[in-house]
Structures are given as structure tokens and as C-alpha cells.
Amino acid sequence: MTKETLAKLERAFSMGLPDEQACLYAEIDPSTLYRYQEKNPKFCERKKLLKQNITMHARLNIATRIQIGSTEDSWKWLERRERSEFAPKEQQTIQIANQN
């Protein structure tokens, strides 16, 4: 496992790629990654953190949009995070057939 390969894997993981796609990007076989992880358990911890990077950036983007006054993003946030109060309510119409 070279420094260049590790750098490619870290980049791929930080973009949220699953193991197989990260290996494809780094041009290694998945078995190479798994053997490396067995010998380097701290790498597994780092990989787990790196895979959360893209989600963190998405959250920061949304929070920034809300902070600058985006009402659309604010509503979406509230509808998903405060469902009991802000989620759209579904209306159901029931038709009863006339049995004459």
C-alpha cells in the first residue's frame, strides 16, 4: 500500500464512496484494502470518519443557506426535523358507495 494509494483511498472515502468504488478509484483490489485494514485498525476508524465528510459538508451548506435567510431551505429543514409541527398533513377522502 503506497502513500499515493492511501491518499486516493482517503479522497474517495471523504467523497462518500463505498469501499468497492474507492478501491476502483485507487486502482487496487478490495482484498488489498481489507488486508491493510486488518493490519492497521486505526485506518478503519479514519475511514469511518472520512465517509462522514460529505454529509458534514451538506449539513454545513444547508445551515449556511438557512443562516443567510433561505426560507425554502428553512421550511425543508423544519418539515424534516420538526415533523410533528411542520410536516405537511395528509388528507384522506373516503367515498362510501351507495348500496341501493
C-alpha positions in Angstrom: 0.0 0.0 0.0 1.8 3.2 -1.2 1.3 6.7 0.1 -0.3 7.6 -3.2 -2.8 4.7 -2.9 -3.7 5.7 0.6 -4.2 9.3 -0.5 -6.5 8.2 -3.2 -8.5 6.0 -0.8 -8.8 8.8 1.7 -10.0 11.2 -1.1 -12.5 8.6 -2.2 -13.8 7.9 1.3 -14.1 11.7 2.0 -16.3 12.0 -1.0 -18.6 9.3 0.4 -17.7 6.4 -1.9 -18.3 2.9 -0.7 -15.3 0.5 -0.3 -15.6 -1.1 -3.8 -15.7 2.2 -5.6 -12.9 3.7 -3.5 -10.8 0.7 -4.5 -11.6 1.2 -8.1 -10.6 4.8 -7.8 -7.4 3.9 -6.1 -6.8 1.1 -8.6 -6.5 -1.7 -6.1 -8.4 -4.9 -5.4 -10.8 -4.7 -2.4 -9.0 -7.6 -0.8 -5.9 -5.3 -0.6 -7.9 -2.8 1.3 -9.3 -5.3 3.7 -5.9 -6.9 4.4 -4.5 -3.4 5.1 -7.3 -2.6 7.4 -6.7 -5.9 9.4 -3.1 -4.8 9.9 -4.0 -1.2 10.6 -7.1 -0.9 12.7 -6.7 2.9 13.1 -7.2 3.2 9.4 -10.7 1.7 9.8 -11.5 4.4 12.3 -10.2 7.1 10.0 -12.2 5.6 7.1 -15.4 5.8 9.1 -14.8 9.5 9.8 -13.8 10.3 6.3 -17.0 8.7 5.0 -19.0 11.2 7.1 -17.2 14.2 5.4 -19.6 14.7 2.5 -22.6 14.5 4.8 -21.0 17.1 7.1 -20.4 19.5 4.2 -24.1 19.0 3.0 -25.3 19.9 6.5 -23.0 23.0 6.6 -24.3 24.1 3.2 -27.9 23.8 4.3 -27.2 25.6 7.6 -25.4 28.4 5.7 -28.3 28.8 3.4 -30.7 29.0 6.3 -28.5 31.5 8.1 -28.5 33.8 5.1 -32.3 33.8 5.0 -33.4 31.0 2.6 -37.0 30.4 3.6 -37.2 27.4 1.2 -34.3 25.6 2.9 -35.7 26.7 6.3 -39.1 25.1 5.5 -37.4 21.9 4.3 -35.4 21.7 7.4 -38.4 22.2 9.7 -40.5 19.7 7.7 -37.9 17.0 8.2 -36.6 17.8 11.7 -39.7 19.1 13.4 -42.2 16.8 11.7 -44.9 16.9 14.4 -45.3 20.6 14.0 -44.2 21.4 10.4 -44.7 18.3 8.2 -47.4 18.6 5.6 -50.5 16.8 6.9 -52.1 14.2 4.6 -55.7 14.4 3.9 -57.7 11.3 3.1 -61.0 11.3 1.4 -63.2 8.2 1.9 -66.0 7.5 -0.5 -68.8 5.3 0.6 -70.6 3.5 -2.2 -74.4 3.9 -2.3 -75.8 0.5 -1.7 -79.3 1.0 -3.2 
